[in-house]
Amino acid sequence: MAILTPAMKRMLDEQRLGFVATVCPDGTPNLSPKGTTTAWDDDHLVFADIHSPGTIANLRHNPHVEVNVVDPFARKGYRFKGTAEVLTAGAQYDAIVTFYRQRGSRAVIHAIVLIQISHAAPLISPAYDDGTPEADIRRHWERHYADLHHQWATSMDSTSEV
């Protein structure tokens, strides 16, 4: 039975930004954003190593990984636990690199990380605990990010006038 549901695959395709947790050789955690995170098939996630030497070194030492992908407006997402394999050559590596090229990536890809998912679960903000509808939560966070964008654009305009 497939682990990744259509809803999970849709979320991964829409968001693409996954936060990947690995374990450093000294046992401390490492969390790193990966902008190429997606479903490869019903049981695997992938991301491209574009500039992730620490993550890759950690995975070679300890292949256990967790990936979180969240819609920042809905405050919902998924957590995926599994075991990673670092690919640097071969047919599967070539197929995944081709996938990213077809998606428009021109980045230098040093390796592909293929994650066999062992467990997937929803992530849902406590903002829903009081019964607030998703549309209200989404509106709140859309306004929040629109206000941040406006503040950023205003500060950039005032900076460029100097």
Buried (B, 14 or more C-beta within 10 A) or exposed (E): EEBBEEEBBEBBEEBBBBBBBBBEEEEEEBEBEBEBBBBBEBBBBBBBBBEBEEBBBBBBEBBBBBBBBBBBBBBBBBBBBBBBBBBEEEEBBEEBBEBBEEEEBEEEBBBBBBBBBEEBEEEBBEBBEEEEEBEEBBEEBEEEEEEEEEEEEEEEEEEEEE
